[in-house]
Amino acid sequence: MKRLDPLLAGLVLLVVLWPAAATPAVLDAAGRVRDRATADRLGRAVDAAVVAAQDERRLSLAVLAGGDATGLGAARSRTDAARNDLRSLSGRWTYNASAADLVSGLDGLGAVRSQVDDRAIGRTAVLSAYGSVIAAGVGLPWLPAGPQSRAREALSEEDALLRAALSTTAGVTGAERVRVGELAGERRAGQPAAADQRLAAVEARVILDEGKPVSPAEWAAAADPVNAGLRAAENRAARDAVTAATPGAVRATVYAGLVAGVGLVALIGVLLLARRFRPALPSRPAETPAPGDAAAGRHALLLDLHRRNQRLLHRLLRLLDGLERRQSDEEMLGELYRADHLATRARRNVEKAVTLAGGPPARQWRRPVPMGEVVRGAAAEVEDYVRVSTAQIEPAALAGEAVLEITHLLAELIDNAIAYSPAETRVRAGGHWVDGGYTVTVADAGPGMSDLDLDHARQVMATPRPPGSGVWLGFYAVGRFAARWQAGVELRRGPAGGLVAEVRLPAGLVSPPIPDRPRPEGPPINRVDRMRARAGRVSDPAGTSVDPSNVGSPWRGKSEAQ
């Protein structure tokens, strides 16, 4: 037991420390992604509600002053639509009492609207009613413009008041002149850049009631440019806030993936070493462990940990997917795709560990999946996926229950081919029917393998016991996946150099494609095609992306899960 005790101690230590480090990192990444998405989506909804209420307020005062009521109905409809949109977010985003106050205030505008229609309310009461509602929105944390929003609201209320008052024969009352002075002061204090000299001169004539009376057209000519400038500043501040939150979410996501991946590599390495040394233990009977003994307990514990990390990675990928769909900045979108791809590769390692440990796959397909999607899904799980050409694939459909493990099998071979071929060359993955079965071929343009290495690789794939050296763990995984589905794997030198790997799938696993069949049910396996499509990339006739920016250095027969 002396040789095994340190390994068991290391295994127990990793079992304790890995979840303790990975879980907070993943939860932090999920929280940052959620907060960033909340700021983006909810911020736009709050802004739309505030702008709609400001527009409705201006038109309501215009109607009270004797103006045309034609546009007021459309303005009310926009306010109601913005309110409904904001309410619909309550079940999907962070939605606290402040946002509820805004929705409640918008709901309460019905009484004010009726009084406006009956001409039974004064300008001051209308300004007060709409002002309290709009203030609830301007003060929310998802409207990051801050001083710009408050300054524009002060000008918006002043504008609504004066457009209405200046168009009446009675003009501006003494109380309204005082209110105009207060609003002008609030705007200048909150946003000094809004202190336009032309607007200030017109305001002074209104407040002091001196000189030539200000006409509605003169007021509009002075106020509209300042209002437009403040609105532009609001929009810039909102965009900057969302953009500033994106790098933090991406960094947290990448960090979570690295913590989970490194811990998984160390844990599997210790487990494999423990299995290697187990037969050498003195006086240890060669029997299947009983369900209650320590070995079975450790195995069940490790399998449970793999499943938990699998669920966390699935949640992380769903969050990344949602963030990618809402991101419009090309640079940030590229960072998100790189984080997405790291998480996809980490998921491959976790799923591979679960399968090799004897557990059933977590992702399953109930219907056959086209072989083209299976091969492209395998390419999506390797680092330098843009070098993989998948153009020469004859139509066929793989049985749904075998999709996940055959995908991982092909990913191991593609990863191996990419690692040991020049960066400027392509790895070609194709498929064709042979004697009633189906053969998938992975070929590279590298230096190939020696006869000794080829023989050793074939021996590793044929042996159920893990190899003593981690260099061959990739071929060990290929052999285990192939054995589970009675597939044959042959390695040989290519006619022009390099290595050719042929995977022969039995006839029972592959069937001819059925025309017009709906898309197979189950999780998406080809994330790379989707990422390329969203990024606006195109593919060349050989089936590879024209943006080969990633250059990787994975293993020749070496598992990433070490």
LOVO-546155 format. One record per residue: residue in one letter; x negated, y negated, z of N, C-alpha, C in turn. Coordinates in steps of 0.2 Angstrom, whole numbers, plus 5000, padded with zeros to 4 digits. Atoms other than C-alpha are relative to their C-alpha. Example, Ala and Ser with C-alpha at 12.3 -4.5 7.8 and 13.67 -1.06 7.14 Angstrom:
# LOVO-546155
A499650065000493850225039499649945000 S500450064999493250055036500449955003 
END
This chain:
# LOVO-546155
M499650065000500050005000499649945000 K500450065000498549885001500049964994 R500050045006498549844983500749974999 L499350035001500449814983500249955004 D499850054995500649714999499949934997 P500150075002499949554992500549984994 L499550015005501049574976500749995003 L499450014997502549594987500149945003 A500050074997502149444997500149944995 G499950055005501949344981500650004997 L499350005003503549404974500549975005 V499550034995504549364990499949925000 L500250075000503649194990500349964994 L499850035006504149154972500850005000 V499349995000505949224975500349945005 V499750054996506149094989499849934997 L500150075003505248944981500249984994 W499850025007505748954963500749975000 P499350045000507648924966500049945004 A500150064997507148794979499849944996 A500250065005506248694966500449994994 A499650015006507248734951500749975001 T499350024999508948704958500149935000 P499950075000508748524963499849974994 A500250035006507848484947500550014995 V499449995005509248554936500649965002 L499450044998510548474947499949924999 D500150075001509648304946500049984992 A500050015007509448324927500849994998 A499350005002511348364926500349935002 G499750064997511748214937499849944996 R500350065004510648094926500450004994 V499750005007511448154910500749985001 R499350024999513148134917500149935002 D500050074999512847964924499949964994 R500150045006512147904908500650004995 A499449995004513647974898500649965003 T499450044997514847894911499949924998 A500250075001513947724909500249984993 D499950025007514147734890500850004999 R499350005002515947794888500449965004 L499650044996516747714903499949935000 G500150075001515847554901500349974994 R499650035006516547534883500750005001 A499350014998518247574890500249945004 V499850064996518247444903499949944996 D500150065004517547314891500649994995 A499450005004518947354879500649975003 A499450024997520247334892499949925002 V500050074998519547164898500149964995 V500050045006519347094881500850004998 A499350005002521147144877500449965005 A499650044995521847064893499949934999 Q500150075001520946904889500349974994 D499750025006521646894872500850005001 E499350004999523446934878500149945005 R499950064996523246794891500049944996 R500050065004522746664878500749994996 L499450005004524246714867500649995004 S499450014995525446714882500149935001 L500050074999524946534886500249964994 A499850045006525146484868500850004999 V499349995000526946554868500349955005 L499750054995527346454884500049934997 A500050075002526746294875500449994994 G499650015006527946324861499750034993 G500349975006526746424849500450064997 D499749955003527146564838499950075004 A500149944996527446734847499950064996 T500149945004527046844832499550045002 G500649964999525346904837500050025007 L500049984993525846924856500150085000 G499849934999526647094853499450054998 A500649965002525047164844499550005006 A500550014995523947094858500250055006 R499849964995525047184871499950074999 S500149935002524947344862499350025000 R500749994999523047334862499850015007 T500149994993523047304880500250075003 D499749944998524147454883499650064998 A500449955003523047564872499450005004 A500750004997521447514881500250025007 R499849984993522347544898500150085000 N499949925001522847724892499450034999 D500649965001521147764886499650005007 L500350004993520447704903500250055005 R499749954996521647814912499850074998 S500249935003521247964901499450035003 L500749984997519447964908500050025007 S500049994992520047994926499850075001 G500249934999519848184923499450024998 R500649985003518248184914499449965002 W500550044998517148044921500049985007 T500050034993516647964938500549944999 Y499450045001518247864941500249985007 N499950014993518247774958500649955001 A499450044999519547654966499949944996 S500050065004518847504957500350014993 A499749995007519247574940500850015001 A499350004999520947624947500449945001 D499750074999521247444953500149974993 L500050035006520947394935500650034996 V499449975003522247514928500649985003 S499450024996523447474942500249934998 G499850065001523347294938500349994993 L499750005007523647324919500750035000 D499349984999525147424924500549955002 G499550054997525847274933500149944996 L499950065004525847154919500750004997 G499450005003527547204914500549955002 A499650054998528447084925499849934998 V500250075003527346934919500250004993 R499950005007527646984901500849984999 S499350025001529546974904500149935002 Q499950074998529446804912499749964994 V500350045006528346744897500550004995 D499550005005529646804885500649965002 D499450044998531046714895499849935001 R500350074998529946554897500249985007 A499850014993530246574916499450005004 I500650004996528446554922499649954997 G500550055002527146424922499350024998 R500649985002525446414915499550025006 T500449984995524646424932500150075003 A499849934998525546584937499750054995 V500349955005525046664921499350015001 L500749994999523246624923499850045006 S500249974994523246684941500150084999 A499849935001524146854936499450034996 Y500549975004522946894922499349995003 G500650014997521446824931499850055005 S500249954995521546944945499950074997 V500149945004521747094933499350004997 I500650005003520247044923499450005005 A500650004995519147004938499950085003 A500149934998519447194943499650044995 G500449975005518647244927499349974999 V500650035001517247114926499550025006 G500449984995516647174943499850075001 L500249935000516447354939499350014998 P500849995002514647434938499950024993 W500149985007514947504921500149954995 L500050055004515047334914499449965001 P500650024998513247294915499849934998 A500250065002513247124907499949955006 G500150044994513447044924500149924999 P499950075001513146854923500349984993 Q499750015007513646854904500750015000 S499349995000515246934908500449955004 R499650054996515746814922500049934997 A500050065003515246664912500550004994 R499550005005516246724897500750005002 E499350004997517746754908500249935002 A499850074998517646574915500249964994 L499950045006517546504897500750034997 S499449985003518946624892500749975003 E499450034997520146564905500149934999 E500050075002519646384902500349994993 D499850005007519946414883500850015000 A499349985000521646494886500449945003 L499650064997522246344897500049944996 L500050065004521646204886500350014993 R499649995006522246274870500749995001 A499350014999523946284877500249935002 A499850064997523946124887499949944995 L500250055005523146014873500550004994 S499550005006524546074861500749975002 T499450024998525946004872500049925000 T500050074999526545824873499849985007 A500250024993526345824892499250005001 G500749994999524545874890499750035006 V500349974994523345924904500249975006 T499850034993524045904922499349995004 G500550014995522945844936499750065003 A500249944997522846014944499650044995 E500349975006522346084927499349974999 R500650045001520945954925499550035006 V500449974995520246014942499850074999 R500249935002520346194937499550014994 V500550005005519446154921499349995003 G500650024997518046074931499750065004 E500249944997517946234942499750054996 L500249955005517846344927499349984997 A500650025003516546244919499450015004 G500549994996515446244934499850075001 E500149935000515646434936499650034994 R500449975006515046464918499349975000 R500750025000513546354920499650035005 A500449974994513046424937499850074998 G500249935001513146604931499650014994 Q500449995006512346574914499849934997 P500250075003511346414911500049994993 A500150015007511146454893500749984997 A499350025003513046424891500149935001 A499950074999512846244895499949964994 D500150035006513046184878500249925000 Q499950074999512945994876500749984997 R499450025003514345974864500650025004 L499449974996515546084875500049965006 A500050034994515045994890500349934999 A499750065002515445824882500850005000 V499349995001517145884877500450015007 E499749994993517445954895500049945004 A500050074996516945784903500649964998 R499550045002518245694893500750035002 V499449974997519545824898500149995008 I500050004993519145824916500149925003 L499950074998518945634918500549964997 D499450035004520345594906499849934998 E500350075003519245454898499950014993 G500250005007519045404880500650034996 K499549985005519945474865500350075003 P499749934998521145624870499750054995 V500249945004520445794865500550034996 S499549965004521345884851499950075001 P500249935000521546074851499550024995 A500649985005520446084835499449985003 E500750024998519045984843499850045006 W500249954995519146094858499750074998 A500249935003519046254848499449994996 A500650015003517646184838499450005005 A500550004995516646154854499950075003 A500049944996517146314863499850064996 D500049945003517146444850499250034999 P500749975001515246454846499750025007 V500249984993514846464865500350075002 N499649934998516146604867499750054996 A500349955005515346694852499350025003 G500649984998513646684859500050045007 L500049964993514146744877500250074998 R499849935001515046894869499450044997 A500649975003513446934859499650025005 A500549994994512446924875500350065004 E499749944997513747044883499850074997 N500149945003513547174870499350025000 R500749985000511647164870499950035007 A500149974993511647194889500350075001 A499749934999512847344888499550054996 R500449955004511747424874499350015004 D500649994996510147394884500150045006 A499949964993510847464900500150084998 V499949935002511347624891499450034997 T500649985003509747634881499550015006 A500549994995508747614897500150065005 A499849944996509647754906499850074996 T500149945004509247874892499350045001 P500749974999507347904894500050045007 G500049974993507647944913500450075000 A499749945001508948074908499650054996 V500449955004507848154895499450025004 R500549984996506348154907500250055005 A499849964995507348234921500250074997 T499849945003508048364909499450044998 V500749965002506248414902499750025006 Y500349974994505648424920500350065003 A499649954998507048534925499850074996 G500249955004506648644910499350035002 L500649984999504848654914499950045007 V500049974993505148694933500350074999 A499649935001506348834928499650054996 G500449955005505248904914499350025004 V500649984997503548904924500250055006 G499849954995504448984939500150074997 L499849945003505149114928499450044997 V500649965002503449154920499650035005 A500349974994502649174937500450065003 L499649944997504049284943500050064996 I500049945004504049404929499350035000 G500749975000502149414929499950045006 V500149964994502149464947500450075000 L499649945000503549584944499750064996 L500349955004502649674930499450035003 L500649974996501049684940500350055005 A499849964995502049764954500350074997 R499849945003502849894942499450044997 R500649975002501149924935499650045005 F500449964994500349974952500550055003 R499649964996501850064958499850084999 P500249935000501350244951499450025004 A500649994997499650224959500150015008 L499950004993500350224977500050075003 P500149934997499850374988500750025003 S499449974997501250494993500649974999 R499450035002502550394984500450054996 P499749955004503850524978500349974993 A499850025007504350504959500750025000 E499349995000506250484961500349934999 T499650065001507550364957500249975006 P499950034993507750234971500850015001 A499350004998509350254981500349935000 P499750075001510550104979499849965006 G500150044994510150044997499349995002 D500750014998508250054997499749944998 A500350075001507049904996499949994992 A500250015007506549934977500649984997 A499450025003508349934972500349935002 G499850064998508749784982499649944997 R500450055003507249684975500249994993 H499750005007507849734957500649965000 A499450045000509549674961500049935001 L500150074999508949514968499749964994 L500350035006507849474953500549994995 L499550005006509249514941500549945002 D499550064998510449394951499749934999 L500350075001509149254951500049994992 H500050025007509049274932500649984998 R499450025002510849264930500249935002 R499950074997510949104941499749954995 N500350055005509649024930500350004994 Q499749995006510549084915500649955000 R499450044999512148994921499849925000 L500250075000511148834925499849974993 L500250025006510348834908500649994995 H499450015005512048854899500349935002 R499850064998512648704909499649944998 L500450055002511148604905500149994992 L499950005007511348644886500749974998 R499450035001513148594887500049925001 L500050074998512748424895499649974994 L500450035005511348394882500450004993 D499650015006512548434868500549945000 G499550065000513848304874499649945000 L500450065001512448174876499849994993 E500250005007511848214858500649974996 R499550025004513548184851500249935001 R499850074999513748014859499449954999 Q500650045001511947954856499949974993 S500050035007511747834841499349984998 D500750035001509947774843499550064998 E500349945003508847884832499450025004 E500649984996507247884843500250045006 M499849964994508247934859500350074998 L499749945003509148064848499550054999 G500549965001507548134843499750035007 E500349974993506948154862500550055002 L499549954998508648234866499950074996 Y500149945004508348364852499550045003 R500649964997506648404859500250035006 A499849974994507348424876500550064999 D499649945001508748534869499750064998 H500449945003507548644860499650035006 L500449974994506448664876500550045004 A499549974996508048714885500250074997 T499849945004508548844871499450055001 R500549955000506848924872499950035007 A500049974993506948934891500650055001 R499449965000508649014889499850074997 R500249945004507849144877499650045005 N500549964995506549194891500550035005 V499649984995507949204904500450064998 E499649945003509049314893499650064999 K500449945001507649424888499850035007 A500249964994507149454906500650045003 V499449974997508949494911500150074996 T499949945004509049624896499550055002 L500549954998507349704900500150035007 A499949984993507849714918500650055000 G499449955000509349824913500749975000 G499350035000510749694914500349994993 P499750025006512049664901499949934997 P500050075002511949514890500549955002 A499550054997512849354896500449974994 R499750035006513249294878500250064996 Q499849945004514249414868500549974994 W499650015006515149414851500550054999 R499549955001516749504848500150024993 R500049985007516649504829499350004997 P500750005003515249534817499849934998 V500350075002514149384813499550014994 P500450005006513349344796499250015002 M500849994998511449404796499749934999 G500450065001510949234789500149955007 E499950044993511649154806499550035005 V500449974995510749284816499249984999 V500750025002509049254807499949935002 R500150074998509249064809500049995007 G500050014993509749084827499350025003 A500649974997508149184830499449944999 A500550055001507149044822500149945004 A499950064995507948914833499750015007 E500249984993507249004848499249995000 V500850005000505348974843499849925000 E500250075000504348814845500049964993 D500150045007503848764827500550034995 Y499549975004505548814820500049974993 V500050035007505348694805499650044995 R500449965005504048814797500350064997 V499749945002505248954795500549994994 S499650005006506048984778500550065001 T499649944999507649094779500550004994 A499650005006508249074761500250074997 Q499949945003508149254755500350055004 I499649954996509449344765500650024996 E499549985003510649454757500650005004 P499450004996512449444763500150065004 A499949944995512849564778500349975006 A499850024993513649554795499850055005 L500249964995512949614811500550015005 A499549984995514049704824499949955006 G500050054995514449574838499650025006 E500349984993513849674853499250004999 A500849995001512049684845499749934998 V500250075003511949494840499449985005 L500450034995511049434856499350035000 E500749974999509649564857499750014993 I500350005007509349574838499749934999 T500350075001509149384838499449995004 H500650014996507849394852499550044997 L500549955003506949544844499749964994 L500350045005506749434828499749945002 A500450064997506249284838499350025002 E500649984998504849374845499550014994 L500449995006504249424828499849944996 I500150065003504449254821499549965004 D500550044995503549174836499350024999 N500649975001502149294833499749984993 A500250025007502049254814499849925000 I500250075000502049064817499349995004 A500650014996500649074831499450024996 Y500649985003499449164820500050004992 S500150025007499649084803499949925000 P500250075000498948914798500749955000 A499550054998500048764803500349974993 E499750035006500348704785500350064995 T499649955004501048874779500750025003 R499349984998502748944780500050075003 V499849934998503449104789500650014996 R499449995004504749184778500350065003 A499649954998506149284785500650014995 G499549985005507249374773500450075002 G499649944999508549524773500250034994 H499849965006509049654761500350075001 W499749934999510049814759499550054998 V500449955003509049974758500350075003 D499749934999509750154757500550005005 G499450004996511350104766499949965007 G500250044994510450014780499849934998 Y500250075001509849834782499349995003 T500750024998508049774783499949935000 V500250074999507549604790499250005000 T500750015001505749554785499849945002 V500350074997504649424794499350014997 A500750005003503049384784499649935001 D500450064999501649264788499450004995 A500550005005500149204778499349995005 G500650004995498849224793499550054998 P500549955001497349334795500250075000 G499849934999498349494799499750035006 M500349964995497849624811499650064998 S500449945001496549754812500350075001 D499649934999496949944811500150015007 L499949984993496549964829500649965003 D499450044997497749814834500650034997 L499449975002499049884823500250065003 D499949944997498950054830500249995008 H499950014993498949984848500749965000 A499450035000500449874844500650054999 R499549955001501450024837500150045006 Q499949964994501050114853500449975005 V499650044995501649974864500750004999 M499350005001503249964855500450075001 A499749935000503550154856500050025008 T500149974993503150164875500549965005 P499550034996504550124888499649965006 R500350034994503250074901499749934998 P500350065002502649894901499250004999 P500750005001500849864894499649975006 G500450034995499449834906499749934999 S500250075001498949674897500649964998 G499550055002500049524895500049984993 V500050025007499449494877500550044996 W499649965004500549634871500750005002 L499350004997502149594881500549984994 G499550015005502949524865500250064996 F499849945003502849684856500350055004 Y499649964996503449774871500749985000 A499350025000505049674871500350024993 V499749985007505249704852500250085000 G499949934999505049894856500750015004 R499449994995506349884870500749984996 F499450025003507649784860500250054994 A499849955005507449904845500250075002 A499749934998507650064855500749995003 R499350014997509249994863500550014994 W499550005006510049984845499750054995 Q500349955005509050134837499849974993 A500350045006508250004825499250025000 G500749985002506550044817499649934999 V500450065002505149914817499350034998 E500649985003503649934806499549944998 L500550065001502049824805499550024995 R500549985005500949824790499749934997 R500350065004499749704780500449984994 G499650035006500549594767499550014994 P500349995006500049624749499549944998 A500450065001499249444749499649985006 G500250024993498649454767500549985005 G499550014995499449414783500350065003 L499749944997500649524793500750004998 V499349995002502349594787500350045006 A499649964995503549654801500750024997 E499449985002505049754795500550035005 V499649974995506549784806500650034996 R499549965004507649924799500650015005 L499449994996509449914806500450054998 P499649945002510550074806500649974997 A499450025003512050074795500649995004 G499550024995513150074810500149935003 L500050074998512649904815500149954995 V500050055005512749814799500650024995 S499549985005514249804787500049944995 P500050065005514549704771500449955002 P499650064998515249534773500750004998 I499350015002517149504773500149934997 P499850065003517649364761500549965004 D499550054997518549214769500250025007 R499949984993518349284787499949945004 P500150054996518549154800499350005004 R500750004997516949094809500150045007 P500049964995516549224822500149975007 E499950034993517149194840499350025004 G500649994996515749174853499649945000 P500450064999514449054858499649984994 P500450015006513548964844499250025001 I500749975000511849044840499549964996 N500450045004511148924827500049935002 R500050074998510748764836499649964996 V500550045004509348714824500449974994 D499650035006510548694809500449945002 R499550064997511748584820499549945002 M500550054999510248484826499849964994 R500250035006509648454809500549964997 A499450035004511348404802500249935004 R499850064997511648274816499549954999 A500550045001509948204814500049974993 G500050025007510348174795499450034996 R500549975004508948294790500350044994 V499849965005509048384774499550064999 S500449955001508348554769499750014993 D500249995007507248594754500250074997 P499749945003507648744742499850065004 A500249944996506648864753500350015007 G499649994994507748834768499749975006 T500350034994506548734779500149935000 S500050074999506648564786499549964997 V500650045003505648424777499749965005 D500350044995505148354794499650045005 P500449964996503848474801499649975005 S500450054996503348364815499750045006 N500249974995503148504828499450054998 V500549965002501548604828499850045007 G500049974994501548744841499450055000 S500549954999500348874848500250065004 P499849944995501249024855499650064999 W500549944999500649204856500050044993 R500049955005500149344844500250065004 G499849944996501249484852500049985008 K500050024993501249384868500649975002 S499350034998502849344878499949935003 E500050074997503249164882500250015008 A499750004994504049234898499450025005 Q500549984995502349274906499949955006 
END
